[in-house]
Amino acid sequence: MDIQILTTFFIWWTIINGGIYLFWTVFILCAPDLVYNIQNKFFPLPRETFNAIIYVFLGLFKIIFVTFNIAPLIALLIMGRLL
């Protein structure tokens, strides 16, 4: 596989996953009661537990996003400049 194809793939992968993360974060910040009420119908949890779970999932998604999207993209961009 060509390094340019991999770089393009990682750019689009980063844009898509970054958009998902941004949408999720903005939705949680702007409408927390709506999200809680919808999720509470499926999984009845106390509000404090729900907030902790959402916070953990956002943090985990961010760590995975940086590890598997941003870091390889930066490495590919550096390698593309050196080759």
PyMOL commands that place a pseudoatom at each C-alpha (Angstrom):
pseudoatom trace, name=CA, resn=MET, resi=1, chain=A, elem=C, hetatm=0, pos=[0.000, 0.000, 0.000]
pseudoatom trace, name=CA, resn=ASP, resi=2, chain=A, elem=C, hetatm=0, pos=[1.253, 3.444, -0.873]
pseudoatom trace, name=CA, resn=ILE, resi=3, chain=A, elem=C, hetatm=0, pos=[2.030, 5.932, 1.904]
pseudoatom trace, name=CA, resn=GLN, resi=4, chain=A, elem=C, hetatm=0, pos=[-0.143, 8.566, 0.192]
pseudoatom trace, name=CA, resn=ILE, resi=5, chain=A, elem=C, hetatm=0, pos=[-3.160, 6.239, 0.226]
pseudoatom trace, name=CA, resn=LEU, resi=6, chain=A, elem=C, hetatm=0, pos=[-2.610, 5.483, 3.916]
pseudoatom trace, name=CA, resn=THR, resi=7, chain=A, elem=C, hetatm=0, pos=[-2.261, 9.178, 4.695]
pseudoatom trace, name=CA, resn=THR, resi=8, chain=A, elem=C, hetatm=0, pos=[-5.496, 9.981, 2.867]
pseudoatom trace, name=CA, resn=PHE, resi=9, chain=A, elem=C, hetatm=0, pos=[-7.253, 7.140, 4.684]
pseudoatom trace, name=CA, resn=PHE, resi=10, chain=A, elem=C, hetatm=0, pos=[-6.071, 8.381, 8.086]
pseudoatom trace, name=CA, resn=ILE, resi=11, chain=A, elem=C, hetatm=0, pos=[-7.029, 11.968, 7.271]
pseudoatom trace, name=CA, resn=TRP, resi=12, chain=A, elem=C, hetatm=0, pos=[-10.607, 10.938, 6.464]
pseudoatom trace, name=CA, resn=TRP, resi=13, chain=A, elem=C, hetatm=0, pos=[-10.721, 8.517, 9.390]
pseudoatom trace, name=CA, resn=THR, resi=14, chain=A, elem=C, hetatm=0, pos=[-9.616, 11.312, 11.714]
pseudoatom trace, name=CA, resn=ILE, resi=15, chain=A, elem=C, hetatm=0, pos=[-12.168, 13.752, 10.292]
pseudoatom trace, name=CA, resn=ILE, resi=16, chain=A, elem=C, hetatm=0, pos=[-15.037, 11.261, 10.661]
pseudoatom trace, name=CA, resn=ASN, resi=17, chain=A, elem=C, hetatm=0, pos=[-14.108, 10.151, 14.188]
pseudoatom trace, name=CA, resn=GLY, resi=18, chain=A, elem=C, hetatm=0, pos=[-13.376, 13.744, 15.230]
pseudoatom trace, name=CA, resn=GLY, resi=19, chain=A, elem=C, hetatm=0, pos=[-16.819, 14.740, 13.970]
pseudoatom trace, name=CA, resn=ILE, resi=20, chain=A, elem=C, hetatm=0, pos=[-18.436, 11.942, 15.964]
pseudoatom trace, name=CA, resn=TYR, resi=21, chain=A, elem=C, hetatm=0, pos=[-16.543, 12.978, 19.093]
pseudoatom trace, name=CA, resn=LEU, resi=22, chain=A, elem=C, hetatm=0, pos=[-17.396, 16.654, 18.584]
pseudoatom trace, name=CA, resn=PHE, resi=23, chain=A, elem=C, hetatm=0, pos=[-21.088, 15.895, 17.954]
pseudoatom trace, name=CA, resn=TRP, resi=24, chain=A, elem=C, hetatm=0, pos=[-21.266, 13.640, 21.024]
pseudoatom trace, name=CA, resn=THR, resi=25, chain=A, elem=C, hetatm=0, pos=[-19.566, 16.221, 23.242]
pseudoatom trace, name=CA, resn=VAL, resi=26, chain=A, elem=C, hetatm=0, pos=[-21.701, 19.141, 22.040]
pseudoatom trace, name=CA, resn=PHE, resi=27, chain=A, elem=C, hetatm=0, pos=[-24.880, 17.076, 22.371]
pseudoatom trace, name=CA, resn=ILE, resi=28, chain=A, elem=C, hetatm=0, pos=[-23.982, 16.101, 25.952]
pseudoatom trace, name=CA, resn=LEU, resi=29, chain=A, elem=C, hetatm=0, pos=[-23.113, 19.719, 26.831]
pseudoatom trace, name=CA, resn=CYS, resi=30, chain=A, elem=C, hetatm=0, pos=[-26.168, 21.317, 25.188]
pseudoatom trace, name=CA, resn=ALA, resi=31, chain=A, elem=C, hetatm=0, pos=[-28.887, 18.784, 26.020]
pseudoatom trace, name=CA, resn=PRO, resi=32, chain=A, elem=C, hetatm=0, pos=[-27.819, 16.688, 29.015]
pseudoatom trace, name=CA, resn=ASP, resi=33, chain=A, elem=C, hetatm=0, pos=[-31.382, 16.268, 30.307]
pseudoatom trace, name=CA, resn=LEU, resi=34, chain=A, elem=C, hetatm=0, pos=[-32.623, 15.018, 26.937]
pseudoatom trace, name=CA, resn=VAL, resi=35, chain=A, elem=C, hetatm=0, pos=[-29.815, 12.463, 26.718]
pseudoatom trace, name=CA, resn=TYR, resi=36, chain=A, elem=C, hetatm=0, pos=[-30.424, 11.339, 30.283]
pseudoatom trace, name=CA, resn=ASN, resi=37, chain=A, elem=C, hetatm=0, pos=[-34.173, 10.989, 29.786]
pseudoatom trace, name=CA, resn=ILE, resi=38, chain=A, elem=C, hetatm=0, pos=[-33.761, 8.963, 26.590]
pseudoatom trace, name=CA, resn=GLN, resi=39, chain=A, elem=C, hetatm=0, pos=[-31.132, 6.671, 28.088]
pseudoatom trace, name=CA, resn=ASN, resi=40, chain=A, elem=C, hetatm=0, pos=[-33.038, 6.345, 31.353]
pseudoatom trace, name=CA, resn=LYS, resi=41, chain=A, elem=C, hetatm=0, pos=[-35.903, 4.644, 29.478]
pseudoatom trace, name=CA, resn=PHE, resi=42, chain=A, elem=C, hetatm=0, pos=[-33.520, 1.865, 28.411]
pseudoatom trace, name=CA, resn=PHE, resi=43, chain=A, elem=C, hetatm=0, pos=[-31.158, 1.753, 31.388]
pseudoatom trace, name=CA, resn=PRO, resi=44, chain=A, elem=C, hetatm=0, pos=[-32.603, 3.172, 34.618]
pseudoatom trace, name=CA, resn=LEU, resi=45, chain=A, elem=C, hetatm=0, pos=[-29.642, 4.702, 36.452]
pseudoatom trace, name=CA, resn=PRO, resi=46, chain=A, elem=C, hetatm=0, pos=[-29.265, 7.493, 38.991]
pseudoatom trace, name=CA, resn=ARG, resi=47, chain=A, elem=C, hetatm=0, pos=[-28.215, 10.801, 37.445]
pseudoatom trace, name=CA, resn=GLU, resi=48, chain=A, elem=C, hetatm=0, pos=[-24.807, 10.814, 39.171]
pseudoatom trace, name=CA, resn=THR, resi=49, chain=A, elem=C, hetatm=0, pos=[-23.976, 7.345, 37.845]
pseudoatom trace, name=CA, resn=PHE, resi=50, chain=A, elem=C, hetatm=0, pos=[-25.098, 8.330, 34.356]
pseudoatom trace, name=CA, resn=ASN, resi=51, chain=A, elem=C, hetatm=0, pos=[-22.904, 11.447, 34.421]
pseudoatom trace, name=CA, resn=ALA, resi=52, chain=A, elem=C, hetatm=0, pos=[-19.901, 9.400, 35.543]
pseudoatom trace, name=CA, resn=ILE, resi=53, chain=A, elem=C, hetatm=0, pos=[-20.449, 6.809, 32.813]
pseudoatom trace, name=CA, resn=ILE, resi=54, chain=A, elem=C, hetatm=0, pos=[-20.779, 9.459, 30.098]
pseudoatom trace, name=CA, resn=TYR, resi=55, chain=A, elem=C, hetatm=0, pos=[-17.628, 11.195, 31.361]
pseudoatom trace, name=CA, resn=VAL, resi=56, chain=A, elem=C, hetatm=0, pos=[-15.698, 7.899, 31.300]
pseudoatom trace, name=CA, resn=PHE, resi=57, chain=A, elem=C, hetatm=0, pos=[-16.903, 7.057, 27.789]
pseudoatom trace, name=CA, resn=LEU, resi=58, chain=A, elem=C, hetatm=0, pos=[-15.967, 10.506, 26.475]
pseudoatom trace, name=CA, resn=GLY, resi=59, chain=A, elem=C, hetatm=0, pos=[-12.505, 10.193, 28.019]
pseudoatom trace, name=CA, resn=LEU, resi=60, chain=A, elem=C, hetatm=0, pos=[-12.022, 6.675, 26.676]
pseudoatom trace, name=CA, resn=PHE, resi=61, chain=A, elem=C, hetatm=0, pos=[-13.147, 7.736, 23.200]
pseudoatom trace, name=CA, resn=LYS, resi=62, chain=A, elem=C, hetatm=0, pos=[-10.701, 10.654, 23.303]
pseudoatom trace, name=CA, resn=ILE, resi=63, chain=A, elem=C, hetatm=0, pos=[-7.802, 8.397, 24.312]
pseudoatom trace, name=CA, resn=ILE, resi=64, chain=A, elem=C, hetatm=0, pos=[-8.649, 5.905, 21.561]
pseudoatom trace, name=CA, resn=PHE, resi=65, chain=A, elem=C, hetatm=0, pos=[-9.091, 8.762, 19.065]
pseudoatom trace, name=CA, resn=VAL, resi=66, chain=A, elem=C, hetatm=0, pos=[-5.674, 10.219, 19.809]
pseudoatom trace, name=CA, resn=THR, resi=67, chain=A, elem=C, hetatm=0, pos=[-3.964, 6.825, 19.918]
pseudoatom trace, name=CA, resn=PHE, resi=68, chain=A, elem=C, hetatm=0, pos=[-5.440, 5.295, 16.781]
pseudoatom trace, name=CA, resn=ASN, resi=69, chain=A, elem=C, hetatm=0, pos=[-6.215, 8.380, 14.662]
pseudoatom trace, name=CA, resn=ILE, resi=70, chain=A, elem=C, hetatm=0, pos=[-4.038, 11.364, 15.482]
pseudoatom trace, name=CA, resn=ALA, resi=71, chain=A, elem=C, hetatm=0, pos=[-0.748, 9.611, 16.319]
pseudoatom trace, name=CA, resn=PRO, resi=72, chain=A, elem=C, hetatm=0, pos=[-0.642, 7.417, 13.176]
pseudoatom trace, name=CA, resn=LEU, resi=73, chain=A, elem=C, hetatm=0, pos=[-1.678, 10.372, 11.024]
pseudoatom trace, name=CA, resn=ILE, resi=74, chain=A, elem=C, hetatm=0, pos=[1.155, 12.506, 12.396]
pseudoatom trace, name=CA, resn=ALA, resi=75, chain=A, elem=C, hetatm=0, pos=[3.603, 9.634, 11.882]
pseudoatom trace, name=CA, resn=LEU, resi=76, chain=A, elem=C, hetatm=0, pos=[2.448, 9.196, 8.275]
pseudoatom trace, name=CA, resn=LEU, resi=77, chain=A, elem=C, hetatm=0, pos=[2.701, 12.918, 7.604]
pseudoatom trace, name=CA, resn=ILE, resi=78, chain=A, elem=C, hetatm=0, pos=[6.243, 12.978, 8.983]
pseudoatom trace, name=CA, resn=MET, resi=79, chain=A, elem=C, hetatm=0, pos=[7.202, 9.894, 6.985]
pseudoatom trace, name=CA, resn=GLY, resi=80, chain=A, elem=C, hetatm=0, pos=[5.716, 11.401, 3.839]
pseudoatom trace, name=CA, resn=ARG, resi=81, chain=A, elem=C, hetatm=0, pos=[7.873, 14.495, 4.236]
pseudoatom trace, name=CA, resn=LEU, resi=82, chain=A, elem=C, hetatm=0, pos=[11.033, 12.471, 4.837]
pseudoatom trace, name=CA, resn=LEU, resi=83, chain=A, elem=C, hetatm=0, pos=[10.606, 10.082, 1.898]
for i in range(1, 83): cmd.bond("trace and resi %d" % i, "trace and resi %d" % (i + 1))
show_as sticks, trace
zoom trace
